[in-house]
Amino acid sequence: MALKIRRNTSPAPPHGCPLTHCLSVFGGAWAPNVIWNLSGGPRRFGELKRDIPGISSKMLATRLKELCEKGILERRVQDTSPPSVEYTLTELGGELVPALEAIVRVGHRLKERAGEATCTSGAGKDGDGKDEAGMDKAGAA
């Protein structure tokens, strides 16, 4: 017997879908890390590079440029010798920080829950140390 398709009772997304537009800011690799590390105040390129282990210089430069173009960051050239560049969150960028904090809180809860599931389920069905989805404890397939 086929199941009846239920009517969607969720509100319709707003015209132009601002949710998708906002989430596209977080969609770029490393963008949330850059925003998070600037939430404490202005940082120079080299400082951000050290703050975010694993990010390449090219990727950091790309993300900084994209976030500046979207109005999330402000790039300030300091009148020093040699000249230095400092990045800071704009007012709009600062509004993203509470959203990131909420995502971090949920992420902690998800990790705790995954840890509980891992502890209770033990090895996968085939005894290979992977769960039913084929993921090992580090999240790799």
C-alpha positions in Angstrom: 0.0 0.0 0.0 1.4 3.4 -1.0 1.8 6.1 1.6 -0.2 9.2 1.2 2.0 12.3 0.5 1.5 14.8 3.2 1.1 18.5 2.6 4.1 20.6 3.6 3.0 22.9 6.5 6.3 24.8 6.7 6.1 28.5 5.9 7.1 29.3 2.3 10.7 30.7 2.0 10.8 34.4 1.8 11.1 35.9 -1.8 14.7 35.9 -2.9 15.5 33.4 -0.2 17.8 35.3 2.2 18.5 32.1 4.1 20.3 30.6 1.1 22.1 33.9 0.5 23.3 34.1 4.1 24.3 30.4 4.2 26.4 31.0 1.0 28.7 33.1 3.1 29.4 30.0 5.3 29.6 27.8 2.2 33.1 28.7 1.2 35.8 26.5 2.7 37.4 28.1 5.7 35.0 31.2 5.7 33.5 30.3 9.1 37.0 29.9 10.5 38.0 33.4 9.2 34.9 35.0 10.6 35.3 33.2 14.0 39.0 34.3 14.3 38.1 37.9 13.5 35.4 38.0 16.1 38.0 38.9 18.7 39.2 41.9 16.8 41.3 43.0 13.9 44.0 40.6 12.6 46.7 40.8 10.0 47.1 38.1 7.3 50.0 36.4 9.0 48.2 36.3 12.3 45.1 34.7 10.6 47.4 32.2 8.9 48.7 31.1 12.3 45.2 31.2 13.9 43.8 28.7 11.3 46.0 25.6 11.1 45.9 23.9 7.7 44.8 26.8 5.6 47.1 27.7 2.7 48.1 31.2 2.0 46.3 31.1 -1.4 43.0 29.9 0.2 43.2 32.5 3.0 43.8 35.3 0.5 40.9 34.0 -1.6 38.5 33.9 1.4 39.5 37.3 2.7 38.9 38.8 -0.8 35.5 37.1 -1.1 34.4 38.1 2.4 35.5 41.7 1.7 33.5 41.8 -1.5 30.4 40.5 0.3 30.7 43.2 2.9 31.5 40.8 5.8 35.1 42.1 6.3 36.8 45.4 6.0 40.4 45.6 4.7 42.5 48.4 6.2 45.9 49.3 4.9 48.0 50.7 7.8 50.3 53.6 7.1 53.4 51.9 8.4 56.8 51.0 7.0 56.5 48.5 5.6 52.8 48.9 4.9 50.6 46.3 6.7 47.0 45.2 6.1 44.5 44.5 8.8 41.2 42.8 8.5 38.2 43.3 10.7 34.5 42.3 10.7 32.1 44.9 9.5 28.9 45.5 11.4 27.2 43.0 9.0 30.0 40.5 9.7 29.6 40.9 13.4 25.9 39.9 13.0 27.1 36.5 11.8 29.0 35.7 15.0 26.0 34.8 17.1 24.9 32.4 14.3 28.3 30.8 14.3 28.2 30.5 18.1 24.8 28.8 17.8 26.2 26.4 15.2 29.2 25.6 17.5 26.8 24.8 20.4 24.8 22.4 18.2 28.0 21.0 16.9 29.1 20.1 20.5 25.8 18.4 21.1 26.1 16.5 17.9 29.6 15.4 18.8 28.5 14.3 22.2 25.6 12.4 20.7 27.8 10.7 18.1 30.2 9.8 20.9 27.4 8.2 22.8 26.2 6.3 19.7 29.8 5.1 19.0 30.2 3.9 22.6 26.9 2.0 22.6 27.1 0.5 19.1 30.7 -0.6 19.2 32.1 -1.8 15.9 30.1 -1.8 12.7 28.0 -4.8 11.7 30.9 -6.3 9.8 33.4 -5.7 12.7 35.6 -3.4 10.7 35.4 -0.5 13.2 33.1 1.5 11.0 29.5 2.4 11.6 26.6 1.4 9.4 27.3 4.4 7.1 30.9 3.2 6.5 32.4 6.1 8.5 35.3 5.5 10.8 35.6 7.3 14.2 37.5 10.2 12.5 34.6 10.7 10.1 36.4 9.3 7.0 34.9 6.7 4.7 
